[in-house]
């Protein structure tokens, strides 16, 4: 595999990325928390985009993958800055954003920042507001005290080593919430969600569907699929959702 290119952001973070040239709109993949751009969905979708002659961008947030920084020092706002910097510097014209898990929240933040550039949005187990509704809401008194005294807590993960969740991540997340105020998505949106997802509930997907103001928004629930959403059937559903958006954009 060839080496990634790097982008220096206005915040002096070094972001690793791969970009494939092709026709517009450019597909931009936004990964999940502690995931990276080498994940199954990102690499598969890049190959699909190449076959269809579509421009494509994938990158690592700071503190993830090959980008600079430490994960435990980052927060939702930092990664939103990374996302905006990457699409601003590396893409032109309309975008189709594909956001997985935390990347779904990032996709919504990007849509709020530059709605005029978004041709459509695909979310995969989107996790908007998870720092508040997933973490803080379920922290014990002891964990909340640890945030104050130690500055972080460790949370177990089904997929890798424990997550270190900082006080900064929780407090910054409160500034980025998207389900507490009107959320306008004036373009097609396709949401995918597995019913056996233990990281992001079906309730979250339904809440987003109900909350967003969108003229063309659909949610597909896939029975017995977990948070990875990366077997052959699921990858095919992601392809179909992106193709649906592109057909409308064309």
Backbone as CSV, one residue per row, in Angstrom:
resi,resn,N_x,N_y,N_z,CA_x,CA_y,CA_z,C_x,C_y,C_z
1,UNK,0.848,-1.194,0.000,0.000,0.000,0.000,0.881,1.241,0.000
2,UNK,0.601,2.202,-0.849,1.382,3.428,-0.874,1.153,4.230,0.395
3,UNK,2.086,5.114,0.689,2.034,5.912,1.908,0.976,7.008,1.786
4,UNK,0.356,7.387,2.911,-0.630,8.463,2.856,0.040,9.818,2.635
5,UNK,-0.729,10.761,2.148,-0.300,12.153,2.112,-0.688,12.791,3.446
6,UNK,-0.160,13.998,3.699,-0.440,14.671,4.964,-0.854,16.114,4.714
7,UNK,-1.780,16.569,5.539,-2.278,17.934,5.501,-2.006,18.601,6.842
8,UNK,-1.413,19.787,6.802,-1.250,20.591,8.010,-2.487,21.476,8.157
9,UNK,-3.208,21.322,9.258,-4.457,22.075,9.442,-4.162,23.457,10.036
10,UNK,-5.130,24.353,9.990,-4.942,25.673,10.622,-4.646,25.582,12.116
11,UNK,-4.976,24.437,12.742,-4.717,24.254,14.170,-3.375,23.555,14.409
12,UNK,-2.568,23.440,13.328,-1.235,22.822,13.408,-1.279,21.344,13.750
13,UNK,-2.338,20.677,13.283,-2.386,19.221,13.395,-2.056,18.615,12.030
14,UNK,-1.424,17.458,12.042,-0.960,16.806,10.817,-1.894,15.637,10.524
15,UNK,-2.687,15.791,9.470,-3.740,14.827,9.152,-3.315,13.946,7.986
16,UNK,-3.314,12.630,8.209,-2.996,11.666,7.161,-4.236,11.399,6.318
17,UNK,-4.056,11.278,4.998,-5.212,11.052,4.140,-4.829,10.331,2.851
18,UNK,-5.837,9.755,2.231,-5.761,9.226,0.870,-6.870,9.882,0.061
19,UNK,-6.544,10.353,-1.109,-7.535,10.966,-1.978,-7.426,10.362,-3.376
20,UNK,-8.563,9.970,-3.938,-8.638,9.458,-5.304,-9.345,10.493,-6.159
21,UNK,-8.747,10.842,-7.283,-9.393,11.767,-8.197,-10.540,11.077,-8.920
22,UNK,-11.485,11.871,-9.368,-12.630,11.336,-10.092,-13.679,12.411,-10.263
23,UNK,-14.835,11.962,-10.714,-15.897,12.926,-10.977,-16.566,13.367,-9.682
24,UNK,-17.254,14.487,-9.781,-17.998,15.067,-8.672,-19.389,14.441,-8.606
25,UNK,-19.995,14.384,-7.404,-19.513,14.827,-6.102,-18.420,13.920,-5.531
26,UNK,-17.556,14.490,-4.716,-16.551,13.703,-4.013,-17.203,13.006,-2.822
27,UNK,-16.908,11.706,-2.681,-17.361,10.952,-1.510,-16.327,11.113,-0.411
28,UNK,-16.764,11.490,0.778,-15.867,11.664,1.918,-16.294,10.698,3.023
29,UNK,-15.354,9.846,3.453,-15.671,8.883,4.513,-15.173,9.405,5.850
30,UNK,-16.069,9.429,6.838,-15.744,9.871,8.192,-15.874,8.682,9.135
31,UNK,-14.757,8.279,9.714,-14.741,7.090,10.548,-15.225,7.320,11.966
32,UNK,-15.214,6.244,12.730,-15.726,6.278,14.090,-14.658,6.567,15.126
33,UNK,-15.075,6.602,16.377,-14.191,6.870,17.498,-13.137,5.772,17.597
34,UNK,-11.859,6.184,17.600,-10.700,5.284,17.679,-10.597,4.354,16.458
35,UNK,-11.352,4.622,15.426,-11.205,3.893,14.176,-10.193,4.643,13.315
36,UNK,-9.857,4.089,12.171,-8.952,4.801,11.289,-9.343,4.548,9.843
37,UNK,-8.627,5.185,8.921,-9.016,5.149,7.515,-8.670,3.833,6.826
38,UNK,-8.077,2.887,7.567,-7.803,1.564,7.013,-8.918,0.570,7.337
39,UNK,-9.996,1.035,7.933,-11.099,0.153,8.276,-11.771,-0.441,7.042
40,UNK,-12.461,-1.548,7.261,-13.085,-2.288,6.156,-14.011,-1.413,5.327
41,UNK,-14.873,-0.648,5.985,-15.857,0.141,5.244,-15.187,1.226,4.405
42,UNK,-14.204,1.904,4.982,-13.531,2.992,4.264,-12.798,2.471,3.035
43,UNK,-12.043,1.395,3.207,-11.255,0.849,2.098,-12.171,0.261,1.024
44,UNK,-13.223,-0.429,1.448,-14.166,-1.004,0.492,-14.847,0.084,-0.325
45,UNK,-15.277,1.138,0.351,-15.979,2.201,-0.363,-15.041,2.949,-1.310
46,UNK,-13.785,3.084,-0.914,-12.813,3.710,-1.813,-12.669,2.895,-3.101
47,UNK,-12.569,1.582,-2.961,-12.447,0.725,-4.145,-13.694,0.836,-5.018
48,UNK,-14.851,0.883,-4.387,-16.109,1.040,-5.135,-16.115,2.371,-5.889
49,UNK,-15.676,3.423,-5.227,-15.641,4.742,-5.862,-14.683,4.746,-7.055
50,UNK,-13.532,4.112,-6.912,-12.574,4.033,-8.020,-13.195,3.337,-9.229
51,UNK,-13.898,2.243,-8.957,-14.516,1.497,-10.069,-15.549,2.342,-10.795
52,UNK,-16.165,3.255,-10.075,-17.206,4.094,-10.673,-16.695,5.470,-11.092
53,UNK,-15.387,5.665,-10.991,-14.800,6.932,-11.421,-15.170,8.112,-10.550
54,UNK,-15.479,7.821,-9.276,-15.944,8.873,-8.373,-14.802,9.349,-7.490
55,UNK,-14.666,10.652,-7.301,-13.667,11.189,-6.386,-13.951,10.703,-4.967
56,UNK,-12.886,10.469,-4.196,-13.051,9.876,-2.862,-11.957,10.378,-1.926
57,UNK,-12.330,10.637,-0.679,-11.381,11.065,0.350,-11.640,10.296,1.642
58,UNK,-10.567,9.760,2.209,-10.620,9.195,3.567,-9.411,9.733,4.327
59,UNK,-9.550,9.915,5.636,-8.465,10.484,6.423,-8.594,10.046,7.879
60,UNK,-7.510,10.260,8.629,-7.504,9.980,10.059,-7.652,11.284,10.829
61,UNK,-8.600,11.325,11.760,-8.660,12.465,12.672,-7.356,12.536,13.480
62,UNK,-7.044,13.680,14.044,-5.908,13.774,14.950,-6.101,12.800,16.113
63,UNK,-4.987,12.192,16.536,-5.066,11.193,17.593,-5.566,9.842,17.121
64,UNK,-5.748,9.679,15.827,-6.206,8.428,15.228,-5.224,8.014,14.125
65,UNK,-5.077,6.713,13.947,-4.305,6.210,12.820,-2.930,6.844,12.696
66,UNK,-2.634,7.379,11.520,-1.315,7.940,11.238,-1.249,9.453,11.389
67,UNK,-2.317,10.063,11.855,-2.302,11.510,12.081,-1.605,11.844,13.405
68,UNK,-1.258,13.112,13.572,-0.545,13.541,14.771,-1.460,13.569,15.989
69,UNK,-0.828,13.619,17.165,-1.580,13.777,18.398,-1.926,12.474,19.088
70,UNK,-2.424,12.600,20.322,-2.845,11.451,21.119,-4.368,11.437,21.212
71,UNK,-4.946,10.261,21.104,-6.402,10.140,21.165,-6.967,10.774,22.430
72,UNK,-6.329,10.490,23.578,-6.886,10.942,24.853,-6.872,12.457,25.015
73,UNK,-6.121,13.153,24.162,-6.095,14.611,24.215,-7.163,15.254,23.330
74,UNK,-7.824,14.460,22.500,-8.757,15.004,21.518,-10.187,15.081,22.012
75,UNK,-11.036,15.665,21.180,-12.453,15.793,21.518,-13.250,15.987,20.230
76,UNK,-14.562,15.989,20.345,-15.443,16.098,19.185,-15.142,17.361,18.378
77,UNK,-14.911,18.476,19.069,-14.637,19.728,18.376,-13.333,19.706,17.599
78,UNK,-12.285,19.070,18.169,-11.017,18.942,17.441,-11.230,18.171,16.148
79,UNK,-11.970,17.079,16.234,-12.155,16.225,15.058,-13.082,16.883,14.041
80,UNK,-13.990,17.733,14.517,-14.803,18.532,13.594,-13.925,19.535,12.848
81,UNK,-12.952,20.136,13.554,-12.004,21.034,12.902,-11.171,20.285,11.866
82,UNK,-10.726,19.077,12.222,-9.958,18.268,11.269,-10.776,17.977,10.017
83,UNK,-12.038,17.627,10.220,-12.916,17.289,9.099,-13.124,18.484,8.184
84,UNK,-13.434,19.627,8.771,-13.644,20.828,7.967,-12.363,21.227,7.237
85,UNK,-11.216,21.116,7.913,-9.943,21.456,7.274,-9.664,20.529,6.094
86,UNK,-9.931,19.235,6.265,-9.660,18.270,5.199,-10.535,18.518,3.974
87,UNK,-11.827,18.691,4.179,-12.697,18.876,3.014,-12.469,20.241,2.362
88,UNK,-12.091,21.242,3.151,-11.840,22.565,2.596,-10.581,22.573,1.738
89,UNK,-9.535,21.935,2.236,-8.249,21.957,1.537,-8.155,20.937,0.409
90,UNK,-8.855,19.817,0.536,-8.608,18.689,-0.358,-9.729,18.408,-1.354
91,UNK,-10.861,19.072,-1.220,-11.977,18.816,-2.132,-12.540,20.122,-2.672
92,UNK,-13.244,19.995,-3.778,-13.959,21.130,-4.373,-15.367,20.689,-4.727
93,UNK,-16.288,21.643,-4.732,-17.637,21.360,-5.196,-18.444,20.522,-4.231
94,UNK,-19.507,19.885,-4.726,-20.423,19.138,-3.867,-19.791,17.886,-3.277
95,UNK,-20.315,17.480,-2.127,-19.790,16.335,-1.382,-20.914,15.375,-1.015
96,UNK,-20.607,14.087,-1.043,-21.469,13.071,-0.440,-20.707,12.542,0.772
97,UNK,-21.240,12.781,1.952,-20.567,12.432,3.196,-21.092,11.087,3.701
98,UNK,-20.174,10.185,4.023,-20.521,8.893,4.600,-19.911,8.843,5.997
99,UNK,-20.747,8.856,7.023,-20.269,8.909,8.394,-20.633,7.662,9.173
100,UNK,-19.622,7.031,9.760,-19.820,5.800,10.523,-19.675,6.067,12.017
101,UNK,-20.690,5.717,12.807,-20.660,5.852,14.259,-20.386,7.304,14.667
102,UNK,-19.273,7.591,15.368,-18.953,8.969,15.691,-18.842,9.815,14.424
103,UNK,-18.432,9.185,13.321,-18.383,9.892,12.043,-19.745,10.368,11.582
104,UNK,-20.800,9.716,12.041,-22.144,10.192,11.742,-22.419,11.521,12.427
105,UNK,-21.963,11.646,13.680,-22.070,12.932,14.388,-21.228,13.980,13.666
106,UNK,-20.005,13.601,13.278,-19.153,14.532,12.549,-19.794,14.961,11.226
107,UNK,-20.463,14.033,10.562,-21.138,14.367,9.302,-22.230,15.409,9.526
108,UNK,-22.954,15.279,10.629,-24.004,16.242,10.948,-23.413,17.608,11.294
109,UNK,-22.284,17.620,11.995,-21.612,18.885,12.305,-21.092,19.543,11.031
110,UNK,-20.549,18.741,10.129,-20.068,19.284,8.854,-21.234,19.830,8.035
111,UNK,-22.342,19.127,8.065,-23.525,19.577,7.337,-24.035,20.909,7.876
112,UNK,-23.877,21.100,9.168,-24.273,22.365,9.786,-23.293,23.479,9.423
113,UNK,-22.027,23.126,9.251,-20.993,24.126,8.964,-21.009,24.580,7.509
114,UNK,-21.183,23.619,6.575,-21.134,23.954,5.144,-22.301,23.291,4.386
115,UNK,-23.535,23.599,4.752,-24.674,22.919,4.119,-24.722,23.116,2.619
116,UNK,-24.199,24.241,2.134,-24.253,24.531,0.700,-23.403,23.565,-0.132
117,UNK,-22.481,22.845,0.508,-21.622,21.929,-0.243,-22.077,20.475,-0.168
118,UNK,-23.048,20.184,0.675,-23.442,18.796,0.886,-24.524,18.391,-0.117
119,UNK,-24.192,17.403,-0.965,-25.157,16.880,-1.931,-26.003,15.771,-1.324
120,UNK,-25.494,15.155,-0.274,-26.218,14.083,0.373,-25.396,13.466,1.479
121,UNK,-26.065,12.689,2.321,-25.435,12.140,3.523,-25.879,10.693,3.718
122,UNK,-24.886,9.834,4.015,-25.163,8.447,4.394,-24.570,8.231,5.778
123,UNK,-25.379,7.752,6.725,-24.856,7.426,8.049,-24.940,5.932,8.294
124,UNK,-23.959,5.425,9.019,-23.886,4.009,9.378,-23.782,3.938,10.890
125,UNK,-24.834,3.502,11.553,-24.864,3.461,13.021,-24.430,4.798,13.601
126,UNK,-25.041,5.876,13.113,-24.674,7.226,13.546,-24.839,7.372,15.059
127,UNK,-23.867,8.086,15.670,-23.865,8.236,17.128,-23.853,9.701,17.543
128,UNK,-24.847,10.491,17.121,-24.869,11.889,17.554,-25.049,12.010,19.059
129,UNK,-24.337,12.974,19.640,-24.492,13.324,21.066,-24.103,12.194,22.019
130,UNK,-23.277,11.237,21.570,-23.011,10.064,22.405,-22.218,10.394,23.670
131,UNK,-21.424,11.475,23.651,-20.679,11.812,24.864,-21.620,12.159,26.008
132,UNK,-22.768,12.744,25.667,-23.751,13.128,26.679,-24.740,12.003,26.961
133,UNK,-25.315,11.432,25.893,-26.390,10.453,26.066,-25.883,9.037,26.310
134,UNK,-24.670,8.750,25.818,-24.102,7.426,26.013,-23.168,7.360,27.204
135,UNK,-22.228,8.305,27.263,-21.242,8.293,28.345,-21.766,8.952,29.624
136,UNK,-21.929,10.270,29.584,-22.278,11.004,30.803,-23.549,10.473,31.460
137,UNK,-24.560,10.183,30.666,-25.846,9.732,31.217,-25.718,8.401,31.956
138,UNK,-24.682,7.623,31.630,-24.522,6.304,32.244,-23.342,6.223,33.205
139,UNK,-22.621,7.323,33.384,-21.527,7.325,34.345,-22.068,7.179,35.765
140,UNK,-21.349,6.432,36.575,-21.663,6.340,37.994,-21.160,7.609,38.691
141,UNK,-21.591,7.787,39.923,-21.084,8.927,40.694,-19.567,8.858,40.819
142,UNK,-19.043,7.649,40.958,-17.594,7.477,41.092,-16.878,7.883,39.803
143,UNK,-17.454,7.538,38.666,-16.844,7.931,37.396,-16.893,9.445,37.194
144,UNK,-18.006,10.050,37.560,-18.113,11.503,37.437,-17.103,12.191,38.358
145,UNK,-16.891,11.612,39.545,-15.895,12.158,40.457,-14.495,12.003,39.888
146,UNK,-14.243,10.852,39.225,-12.926,10.620,38.622,-12.632,11.640,37.528
147,UNK,-13.651,12.032,36.771,-13.456,13.065,35.753,-12.933,14.348,36.387
148,UNK,-13.454,14.668,37.574,-13.053,15.895,38.249,-11.669,15.779,38.874
149,UNK,-11.379,14.624,39.455,-10.134,14.486,40.207,-8.971,13.991,39.355
150,UNK,-9.225,13.020,38.499,-8.172,12.435,37.661,-8.148,13.083,36.278
151,UNK,-9.331,13.520,35.820,-9.431,14.148,34.503,-9.876,13.227,33.405
152,UNK,-10.056,11.930,33.734,-10.526,10.986,32.713,-11.053,9.726,33.393
153,UNK,-11.777,8.923,32.602,-12.195,7.579,33.018,-11.846,6.611,31.895
154,UNK,-11.692,5.345,32.247,-11.453,4.305,31.246,-12.722,3.491,31.074
155,UNK,-13.123,3.310,29.831,-14.325,2.541,29.523,-13.960,1.332,28.689
156,UNK,-14.499,0.150,29.018,-14.195,-1.039,28.221,-14.794,-0.933,26.825
157,UNK,-14.162,-1.594,25.880,-14.642,-1.622,24.496,-14.794,-3.058,24.044
158,UNK,-15.806,-3.306,23.236,-15.999,-4.642,22.660,-15.007,-4.915,21.535
159,UNK,-14.320,-3.882,21.069,-13.555,-4.008,19.824,-12.057,-3.786,19.980
160,UNK,-11.605,-3.167,21.094,-10.183,-2.856,21.244,-9.898,-2.559,22.708
161,UNK,-8.718,-1.989,22.987,-8.369,-1.640,24.362,-9.343,-0.597,24.895
162,UNK,-9.368,-0.399,26.209,-10.338,0.541,26.783,-10.216,1.947,26.191
163,UNK,-11.347,2.624,26.130,-11.353,4.029,25.732,-10.997,4.878,26.955
164,UNK,-10.125,5.845,26.761,-9.862,6.834,27.801,-10.687,8.072,27.458
165,UNK,-11.686,8.330,28.293,-12.617,9.429,28.040,-12.290,10.567,28.997
166,UNK,-11.909,11.701,28.446,-11.452,12.821,29.260,-12.600,13.754,29.642
167,UNK,-12.341,14.523,30.679,-13.280,15.568,31.069,-13.474,16.548,29.910
168,UNK,-12.390,16.846,29.194,-12.468,17.767,28.055,-13.409,17.223,26.974
169,UNK,-13.354,15.896,26.721,-14.228,15.336,25.695,-15.697,15.506,26.082
170,UNK,-16.001,15.247,27.346,-17.387,15.384,27.801,-17.839,16.841,27.705
171,UNK,-17.022,17.762,28.212,-17.418,19.174,28.219,-17.491,19.746,26.814
172,UNK,-16.558,19.372,25.953,-16.599,19.843,24.571,-17.799,19.258,23.827
173,UNK,-18.106,17.985,24.087,-19.247,17.356,23.430,-20.536,18.123,23.665
174,UNK,-20.670,18.720,24.862,-21.880,19.478,25.180,-22.039,20.706,24.289
175,UNK,-20.953,21.193,23.733,-21.007,22.345,22.842,-21.358,21.944,21.408
176,UNK,-21.359,20.630,21.127,-21.541,20.149,19.746,-22.824,19.337,19.570
177,UNK,-23.682,19.329,20.554,-24.885,18.497,20.492,-25.774,18.902,19.312
178,UNK,-26.325,17.918,18.628,-27.144,18.203,17.438,-28.598,17.766,17.596
179,UNK,-28.919,17.083,18.688,-30.284,16.590,18.871,-31.089,17.436,19.850
180,UNK,-30.512,18.576,20.268,-31.198,19.446,21.233,-31.754,20.706,20.597
181,UNK,-31.416,20.966,19.375,-31.869,22.170,18.670,-32.240,21.767,17.256
182,UNK,-32.956,22.614,16.528,-33.344,22.259,15.159,-32.144,21.818,14.323
183,UNK,-32.331,20.732,13.579,-31.275,20.157,12.746,-31.785,20.090,11.311
184,UNK,-31.354,21.043,10.504,-31.807,21.114,9.121,-30.843,20.365,8.216
185,UNK,-31.372,19.394,7.471,-30.590,18.617,6.508,-31.292,18.740,5.152
186,UNK,-31.007,19.809,4.413,-31.759,20.093,3.183,-31.231,19.353,1.958
187,UNK,-31.025,18.041,2.113,-30.494,17.194,1.042,-30.864,15.748,1.387
188,UNK,-30.717,14.811,0.462,-31.085,13.422,0.764,-30.194,12.815,1.849
189,UNK,-30.810,12.078,2.751,-30.095,11.402,3.830,-30.537,9.944,3.883
190,UNK,-29.562,9.032,3.944,-29.841,7.607,4.075,-29.139,7.096,5.324
191,UNK,-29.894,6.539,6.259,-29.346,6.061,7.529,-29.429,4.538,7.587
192,UNK,-28.341,3.903,7.978,-28.267,2.451,8.102,-27.991,2.092,9.563
193,UNK,-28.674,1.067,10.068,-28.539,0.716,11.483,-28.808,-0.772,11.682
194,UNK,-27.899,-1.457,12.392,-28.115,-2.853,12.748,-28.906,-2.973,14.029
195,UNK,-29.772,-3.980,14.112,-30.618,-4.126,15.303,-29.892,-4.795,16.470
196,UNK,-28.736,-5.407,16.220,-27.955,-6.017,17.303,-26.746,-5.171,17.671
197,UNK,-26.810,-3.907,17.358,-25.737,-2.975,17.678,-25.775,-2.667,19.169
198,UNK,-24.711,-3.028,19.894,-24.666,-2.772,21.334,-23.990,-1.438,21.656
199,UNK,-23.400,-0.786,20.653,-22.742,0.505,20.873,-23.683,1.669,20.597
200,UNK,-24.508,1.539,19.564,-25.479,2.572,19.197,-26.835,1.893,19.039
201,UNK,-27.803,2.355,19.788,-29.099,1.682,19.806,-29.972,2.084,18.621
202,UNK,-30.915,1.210,18.311,-31.929,1.524,17.306,-32.707,2.771,17.724
203,UNK,-32.871,2.952,19.038,-33.561,4.134,19.557,-32.860,5.417,19.109
204,UNK,-31.524,5.397,19.088,-30.771,6.574,18.639,-31.061,6.874,17.178
205,UNK,-31.087,5.823,16.352,-31.378,6.008,14.924,-32.772,6.589,14.716
206,UNK,-33.731,6.094,15.471,-35.099,6.593,15.353,-35.211,8.030,15.860
207,UNK,-34.454,8.345,16.902,-34.468,9.707,17.427,-33.933,10.700,16.396
208,UNK,-32.851,10.322,15.727,-32.295,11.181,14.680,-33.288,11.350,13.539
209,UNK,-33.910,10.264,13.132,-34.900,10.310,12.045,-36.053,11.245,12.393
210,UNK,-36.512,11.153,13.634,-37.636,11.979,14.065,-37.236,13.444,14.237
211,UNK,-35.996,13.670,14.672,-35.574,15.023,15.024,-35.205,15.884,13.821
212,UNK,-34.549,15.297,12.837,-34.019,16.079,11.716,-35.136,16.649,10.845
213,UNK,-34.884,17.847,10.347,-35.769,18.465,9.365,-35.162,18.182,7.990
214,UNK,-35.752,17.240,7.274,-35.156,16.765,6.029,-36.261,16.354,5.060
215,UNK,-36.190,16.803,3.794,-37.241,16.481,2.838,-37.158,15.058,2.284
216,UNK,-36.009,14.392,2.467,-35.812,13.065,1.876,-34.864,12.269,2.763
217,UNK,-35.418,11.683,3.816,-34.602,10.961,4.799,-35.191,9.579,5.034
218,UNK,-34.342,8.564,4.950,-34.809,7.187,5.117,-33.881,6.447,6.064
219,UNK,-34.463,5.581,6.885,-33.716,4.745,7.810,-33.938,3.285,7.443
220,UNK,-32.837,2.561,7.256,-32.894,1.124,6.982,-32.378,0.374,8.200
221,UNK,-33.233,-0.430,8.826,-32.833,-1.280,9.941,-32.505,-2.671,9.416
222,UNK,-31.356,-3.200,9.829,-30.902,-4.506,9.344,-30.877,-5.474,10.517
223,UNK,-31.715,-6.479,10.439,-31.900,-7.417,11.553,-30.619,-8.201,11.841
224,UNK,-30.306,-8.312,13.141,-29.215,-9.149,13.648,-27.819,-8.692,13.230
225,UNK,-27.670,-7.441,12.858,-26.351,-6.906,12.485,-25.821,-6.049,13.632
226,UNK,-24.505,-6.184,13.907,-23.909,-5.438,15.023,-23.267,-4.139,14.548
227,UNK,-22.488,-3.514,15.445,-21.962,-2.176,15.185,-20.941,-2.146,14.036
228,UNK,-20.283,-3.247,13.793,-19.268,-3.246,12.724,-19.877,-2.951,11.363
229,UNK,-21.042,-3.509,11.097,-21.781,-3.262,9.857,-20.856,-3.402,8.635
230,UNK,-20.102,-4.518,8.599,-19.087,-4.625,7.557,-19.008,-5.990,6.877
231,UNK,-20.063,-6.821,7.033,-20.047,-8.055,6.242,-20.474,-7.728,4.806
232,UNK,-20.465,-8.717,3.943,-20.722,-8.459,2.525,-22.092,-7.836,2.279
233,UNK,-23.090,-8.317,3.006,-24.430,-7.754,2.839,-24.463,-6.287,3.238
234,UNK,-23.845,-5.971,4.376,-23.843,-4.587,4.861,-23.051,-3.676,3.929
235,UNK,-21.910,-4.155,3.443,-21.127,-3.348,2.505,-21.939,-3.063,1.246
236,UNK,-22.723,-4.049,0.811,-23.593,-3.831,-0.339,-24.664,-2.786,-0.069
237,UNK,-25.180,-2.770,1.167,-26.182,-1.769,1.533,-25.575,-0.367,1.557
238,UNK,-24.315,-0.265,2.014,-23.630,1.031,1.996,-23.447,1.506,0.560
239,UNK,-22.998,0.621,-0.315,-22.849,0.954,-1.734,-24.169,1.459,-2.309
240,UNK,-25.238,0.734,-2.018,-26.543,1.092,-2.582,-27.013,2.445,-2.077
241,UNK,-26.753,2.732,-0.802,-27.160,4.029,-0.244,-26.384,5.158,-0.897
242,UNK,-25.076,4.975,-1.079,-24.273,6.008,-1.737,-24.708,6.187,-3.184
243,UNK,-24.945,5.068,-3.867,-25.390,5.146,-5.268,-26.718,5.874,-5.379
244,UNK,-27.612,5.639,-4.432,-28.911,6.318,-4.425,-28.727,7.833,-4.312
245,UNK,-27.825,8.251,-3.411,-27.548,9.674,-3.262,-26.943,10.246,-4.552
246,UNK,-25.965,9.535,-5.122,-25.288,10.012,-6.331,-26.252,10.113,-7.501
247,UNK,-27.158,9.162,-7.608,-28.149,9.219,-8.703,-29.016,10.459,-8.584
248,UNK,-29.363,10.792,-7.354,-30.142,11.999,-7.145,-29.345,13.250,-7.401
249,UNK,-28.034,13.214,-7.038,-27.161,14.369,-7.228,-26.866,14.608,-8.699
250,UNK,-26.888,13.494,-9.458,-26.604,13.648,-10.896,-27.763,14.274,-11.626
